[in-house]
Amino acid sequence: MSQSLINKKRFGFISFDSVRSFGASLICILIGLLIGFLIMLFSSFSIDGADPISGLAYLFSGPFTALDPLQDFGNMIFYTVPLIFTSLSVAIAYKTGLFNIGAPGQFLMGTMAGLLIALGINSVGNPVQGVFVWILAIVAGGVAGMLWGLIPGFLKVFFGINEVIVTIMTNWIAANVFTWVFSLDGLKGMVNTASGKTGYLITTSLTGNSTPDLGLGALTHNSYLDIGIFLAIIVAVLIWLLLNKTTIGFSMRACGLNKFSARYAGINDKWNIVLAMAIAGALAGFAGVSYYLHAGIEIQYQSVYQKLPDYGFSGIAGAFLANCNPIGCIFAALFIRYINASGTNLVSVGYNRYFADIIIAVIIYLAGFTSFFKNLLKIHHKNSVNSQPGGKAKVPLPDDSKPETEKPQKGEIR
Amino acid sequence: MNITFIIHATILCMIPLMIVALAGAFSEHSGIINLGLDGEMIFGAFVGCIFCREMINGQVFGASTASSQWLFLLGMIVGALAGAIFSLLLSFSAINMKADQTIAGTAINMLAPALVSTFGLMFFNSERIVSRASFQLSSSVYTNADFATAIQENKILGFFFDEVYISTYIVIALFIFLSIWLYKSKTGTHMRSCGEHPQASASVGINVVKMRYLGASLSGALAGLGGFVYIATQTGTEAESSVGGLGFLALAIMIFGNWNPLWIALGSLLFGFVKCLGVVYSQIPLLASLPLPMYFYNMLPYVIVLIVLILTRKKSGCPKAEGIPYDVSQR
């Protein structure tokens, strides 16, 4: 994770570094798909009628081999939105040197606050109020997530308690609080009492506070697509700007690289830890509201306390696949969901939908090797730097873990 | 409501947690953060469960008590082996490729449920593997009739041999042995030194790569064993793509125990006790009379862990070099 704060070599507006990162990610994905193909090839011996070649083709085509490709595509984008938010949540904490596995808890707290507002206020027949209540619910979700993220932040700063243990504990506390709150007698009105439903909440379609979709849902054959994706992209860009273009972001990243030298340089590391956890919590809270405020999504509150939501943990995967780059999080989340979307289609060529999950996991695993692949890609670039007149041809071999931006300096000193 | 039942319930909760937390400590003391405990548990439980299922279906082991206990023992070994093999993914990534260890752990946690569901559907047409194995010791399963009546009449004998699992004793023995081994044996101390300062260890001739492989593999084995013990004692030997987040919880207990086996054991005892209160509170008159819902007791263990952490601020026993890839050239 050693990345320099300043990118040196640039090619117009694209740095060599980012080109290499992209190339390395591409290698990871290709190897991942190759391994996926091999797994499908070997398992085709024990499944009747399984065809690895078309399996691979289905995998590549994501949602587009479904019966209704447009609808599947819309749903894919909708499912991407919370993943972008949780990936951002993990990424910003990681950039500050914190490991946020508390995204599931913050996600649930955000969902709870958002739903309490969106289901508690009735705006049927009043679309303008509906939009305002929706905005209020989104903000409430973010605030609730933020408050939940502040707990590990404060405990880390004031008591020196590892944020990993605190977030694991607060996850389960949040899950129990969630079910507890919606089981209260005063909130009976939010429980769906329709026949055949046990333990479900009503959806926002009944209170008129659902996420506006501006006709996007109808456009994509009644998928779940709504304006959430635009929010996610805007937030990702804002987080990128915060991290890379502001003093606050700089000091946060400085804390992430080395807390002690950041402190020595006059950066308030404690404040940055609290701030990072607050932002991370808010982002995970947004993930919750962006998902559950949609008119068609319902939640079974009664079983929430038994299992943490998957979105929290897959955010870790998204963030690492993106190498914790906020803009990268958008593409990483889209990529994960793209492969996920192929899962259900794989059934028609004999594979079950979990094959897609295996391939995603393999790709995440390979994402750990990006620095290794990046170093492989670096060789040509290095030679060109060192073939200056008078420059010694013999350069000590770079070691894998050193940041590559240090190398040009070595060549210059001589 | 008797006290024996509460103690048994506590131990049931505590045993898998304790051994998996020790698994985490082994890995971290050798210098590798094992975030994949959850995945290794799932995988170990799955393989162990399939093993038991096939052994019973193939009638290698009958329904008689003695043979089912042998099967339990073999299942634990198979689960441990599966966990160890699965953890090689983490070791390879962390040691040979010098990758970020949290990524490999996350990938393992995603890979295990996906593999379990895939192969479950492929070979058994179900995401849930049912083994029909039952390993509980009770008076009806002892072949020696005198002993069977003795454990019913004698309270103390009954406490140790009635409605318990042999895994409890095996895990406790293993826990004590491995803890002493880690701190007192030559290999154990060498391993711990690799988690503190690998370059210094290498300078006195310790093979850091080998030690880290050993630590991570032992960790995987213990996690796989813990996963199998969990399904054998708490879900009726049925494996699925989740162990209820127990791996993450064990990781938390490991940090709670300050990376020290003794505190890990005490921490999991505390956690297990409070957790089992959530199950039995309605049968305790004093607690049942309070107007508190189940969810309160469910979240109590997590809250108590946080409170204890706040009250007992102590020097972190975290191995200094954990999470940092070993690099020979930094010596």
Interface residues (C-beta under 8 A of the other chain):
Chain A: M1 S43 S46 I47 F99 I101 L155 F159 G160 I161 N162 V164 I165 V166 I168 M169 T170 N171 W172 I173 N176 V177 T179 W180 S183 Y305 Q306 K307 L308 F313 S314 I316 A317 F320 N352 Y354 F355 D357 I358 I360 A361 V362 I364 Y365 A367 G368 F369 S371 F372 D399 D400 S401
Chain B: L89 S93 M97 K98 A99 D100 T102 I103 A104 T106 A107 I108 N109 M110 L111 P113 A114 L115 S117 T118 L121 M122 F123 S242 G244 G245 F248 L249 L251 A252 I255 F256 P293 Y295 F296 N298 M299 Y302 V303 V305 L306 L309 I310 R313 S316 C318 P325 D327 S329
